[in-house]
C-alpha cells in the first residue's frame, strides 16, 4: 500500500494544533492563518461555537472554519473541558455572529462535508446546575420506531413505516397518522410486544448522558408519541424520573387498534416540558428537549435548548443545535461546564 507523505507544512501545522490544544493556549484563525495566544483576553463575542468529532484533524477543522468564515467572526478557539473524556475531540470558540440565517445553513452543510458536529449558541444551560432534559423515545433514546416493529407482527410493517416516515418529516398530521397506523395493529397479541421490548436497541451514548446528568441532580424524562408499554419500561430500566406516552387499548389479550385517552402529540410534549420544569422547580434556562421528528419541534421550542438527534432535515433546520454523527453523550458538549 502506498502512503502519501505529509508535506513539511502539513506536518508543522498538525503538530502545532496538537500541542496547542493540549495546553491552555488559545488559538485564532483568520485569513487561513493560525495564531497562538497564551494569555487569554477578556471574554468576547456574542455566541459560542462548539465543534466535535472523533480525532479531528487539521484539514477538517480548517475546512469547517473556512466554510463558516463569511457568517461569523472567530475570536478564539480552545479545548472544551470534556475534550477526549468520551473519546471525542471537542473544541469551543468565542465568536460574533454576522449573518445568523446563513450561518445556520452553512453549519449543516459543513457538518456533512467534514463529518463533524457543530452548533452555535448565544446561551448555554449549565451542566453543574440542576436542570431538566426531556427526550423523545423512538429513534432518539432507542434506534427503532416501536410502532413499525409492532406492525411487523401483523405483517404490515412496510405500510406503517411509510406513514411513520411522512409523519416524522412533518408531511402528515401526527394525530391522524397515529390513529391510521394504530388501526393496523388490531389483533396483535399483547404478549408478543415483549419480543420487541426485550431487545430494544439503545442509542449510543445514552447511558453516559444519563449518568453524567444524574450525578449533577438533573431530572430526566421521556415524552413520546410512542407507547407506554415501552416508555414505562425504559423509564425504569434507565432510572428516569418520568415518562409520558400513548396507551394502546387492549381487550382479551389483543390490541384493539385504538389508543386509550388523549393522544400524546407535539403540543403534549411541549406542555410536558413546562409541567415538569414547574414540578421540579427548574428554571427555563436549564431546560433541554431532544428529538428527531417534526412532532418534537414544539417541545424543542418550549425548552431553552432544543437538540436535534440524528434528525430529519426539517428538524435539523429548526432545532437550536444538532447531533448528526456522534452519540447522545455529545449533548453534554453543548452545555456550559
C-alpha positions, 0 to 999 in steps of 0.5 A: 500500500502506498502512503502519501507523505505529509508535506513539511507544512502539513506536518508543522501545522498538525503538530502545532494544533496538537500541542496547542490544544493540549495546553491552555493556549488559545488559538485564532484563525483568520485569513487561513492563518493560525495564531497562538495566544497564551494569555487569554483576553477578556471574554468576547463575542456574542455566541459560542461555537462548539465543534466535535468529532472523533480525532479531528484533524487539521484539514477538517477543522480548517475546512469547517472554519473556512466554510463558516468564515463569511457568517461569523467572526472567530475570536478564539478557539480552545479545548472544551473541558470534556475534550477526549473524556468520551473519546471525542475531540471537542473544541469551543470558540468565542465568536460574533455572529454576522449573518445568523440565517446563513450561518445556520445553513452553512453549519449543516452543510459543513457538518456533512462535508467534514463529518463533524458536529457543530452548533452555535449558541448565544446561551448555554444551560449549565451542566453543574446546575440542576436542570431538566432534559426531556427526550423523545423515545423512538429513534432518539433514546432507542434506534427503532420506531416501536410502532413499525416493529409492532406492525411487523407482527401483523405483517404490515410493517412496510405500510406503517413505516411509510406513514411513520416516515411522512409523519416524522418529516412533518408531511402528515398530521401526527394525530391522524397518522397515529390513529391510521397506523394504530388501526393496523395493529388490531389483533396483535397479541399483547404478549408478543410486544415483549419480543420487541421490548426485550431487545430494544436497541439503545442509542449510543451514548445514552447511558453516559448522558444519563449518568453524567446528568444524574450525578449533577441532580438533573431530572430526566424524562421521556415524552413520546408519541410512542407507547407506554408499554415501552416508555414505562419500561425504559423509564425504569430500566434507565432510572428516569424520573418520568415518562409520558406516552400513548396507551394502546387499548387492549381487550382479551389479550389483543390490541384493539387498534385504538389508543386509550385517552388523549393522544400524546402529540407535539403540543403534549410534549411541549406542555410536558416540558413546562409541567415538569420544569414547574414540578421540579422547580427548574428554571427555563434556562436549564431546560433541554428537549431532544428529538428527531421528528417534526412532532418534537419541534414544539417541545424543542421550542418550549425548552431553552435548548432544543437538540436535534438527534440524528434528525430529519432535515426539517428538524435539523433546520429548526432545532437550536443545535444538532447531533448528526454523527456522534452519540447522545453523550455529545449533548453534554458538549453543548452545555456550559461546564 
